[in-house]
């Protein structure tokens, strides 16, 4: 009886060990394959006679990533000179005249500028008491001050994005008093892993310096 139970435990341990090895590998392959297929669609910008199928007789997976990189570099080179900037301004003025397009373009541009600029947006991991007192949620500081809210309420307020578990692109934006925000030392990558895995992957205290966590962000 004990021998049968031991065999079942060993079998379960082997299965779990196999899943832990193959699941991250398969997930990584799936994500990378999806990104490469998505980038390969940029080859549709080329004339049909210049596409890999016409030149070598078959498709070349991953070539779209190289083409996308070249397009980004050339675009950056173009928009950093005077003529390119004028073209971008003219194009933005045209898009801003279209109601629905204006809203989508403006929102995406503002988000991209915040993430890729030198600001502190999404560069600090914080905790706030949400959705009720005594329950803490991990989020990302997106704005160190919300002037209108701070003026209306009489104290500095910050904007914090709380990501949903499993799907980090879904979540909530909360505006809370600066004194109620606890800044953490864990990196954005560590916090994202913790959120996506529903807390299964937790950063070690030695990596985050948890003993040095401050009660609140410094006053503005």
ChimeraX attribute file (.defattr): number of C-alpha atoms within 10 A of each C-alpha:
attribute: neighborCount
match mode: 1-to-1
recipient: residues
	/A:1	5
	/A:2	7
	/A:3	8
	/A:4	9
	/A:5	10
	/A:6	11
	/A:7	11
	/A:8	12
	/A:9	12
	/A:10	12
	/A:11	12
	/A:12	12
	/A:13	12
	/A:14	12
	/A:15	12
	/A:16	12
	/A:17	11
	/A:18	11
	/A:19	12
	/A:20	11
	/A:21	11
	/A:22	12
	/A:23	11
	/A:24	11
	/A:25	11
	/A:26	11
	/A:27	11
	/A:28	12
	/A:29	12
	/A:30	12
	/A:31	11
	/A:32	13
	/A:33	14
	/A:34	12
	/A:35	14
	/A:36	17
	/A:37	16
	/A:38	13
	/A:39	19
	/A:40	20
	/A:41	13
	/A:42	16
	/A:43	18
	/A:44	11
	/A:45	10
	/A:46	11
	/A:47	9
	/A:48	12
	/A:49	9
	/A:50	13
	/A:51	17
	/A:52	17
	/A:53	12
	/A:54	12
	/A:55	11
	/A:56	10
	/A:57	9
	/A:58	10
	/A:59	13
	/A:60	12
	/A:61	13
	/A:62	16
	/A:63	18
	/A:64	21
	/A:65	19
	/A:66	15
	/A:67	17
	/A:68	16
	/A:69	13
	/A:70	12
	/A:71	13
	/A:72	12
	/A:73	11
	/A:74	11
	/A:75	12
	/A:76	12
	/A:77	11
	/A:78	15
	/A:79	15
	/A:80	11
	/A:81	10
	/A:82	9
	/A:83	10
	/A:84	15
	/A:85	13
	/A:86	13
	/A:87	13
	/A:88	13
	/A:89	12
	/A:90	12
	/A:91	11
	/A:92	14
	/A:93	12
	/A:94	12
	/A:95	17
	/A:96	16
	/A:97	10
	/A:98	10
	/A:99	9
	/A:100	10
	/A:101	13
	/A:102	15
	/A:103	12
	/A:104	12
	/A:105	14
	/A:106	14
	/A:107	11
	/A:108	11
	/A:109	11
	/A:110	10
	/A:111	13
	/A:112	11
	/A:113	12
	/A:114	16
	/A:115	15
	/A:116	11
	/A:117	10
	/A:118	9
	/A:119	13
	/A:120	15
	/A:121	21
	/A:122	17
	/A:123	15
	/A:124	18
	/A:125	24
	/A:126	25
	/A:127	21
	/A:128	25
	/A:129	15
	/A:130	13
	/A:131	9
	/A:132	9
	/A:133	8
	/A:134	9
	/A:135	10
	/A:136	14
	/A:137	16
	/A:138	23
	/A:139	29
	/A:140	24
	/A:141	24
	/A:142	20
	/A:143	17
	/A:144	18
	/A:145	17
	/A:146	15
	/A:147	12
	/A:148	11
	/A:149	16
	/A:150	17
	/A:151	11
	/A:152	9
	/A:153	10
	/A:154	10
	/A:155	14
	/A:156	20
	/A:157	24
	/A:158	22
	/A:159	21
	/A:160	26
	/A:161	21
	/A:162	23
	/A:163	21
	/A:164	17
	/A:165	17
	/A:166	15
	/A:167	13
	/A:168	13
	/A:169	10
	/A:170	11
	/A:171	13
	/A:172	12
	/A:173	14
	/A:174	14
	/A:175	17
	/A:176	18
	/A:177	20
	/A:178	21
	/A:179	15
	/A:180	15
	/A:181	23
	/A:182	18
	/A:183	22
	/A:184	24
	/A:185	19
	/A:186	20
	/A:187	15
	/A:188	17
	/A:189	12
	/A:190	17
	/A:191	24
	/A:192	22
	/A:193	19
	/A:194	18
	/A:195	23
	/A:196	16
	/A:197	14
	/A:198	14
	/A:199	14
	/A:200	10
	/A:201	14
	/A:202	13
	/A:203	17
	/A:204	11
	/A:205	11
	/A:206	9
	/A:207	11
	/A:208	15
	/A:209	12
	/A:210	14
	/A:211	9
	/A:212	10
	/A:213	14
	/A:214	13
	/A:215	13
	/A:216	17
	/A:217	17
	/A:218	10
	/A:219	9
	/A:220	9
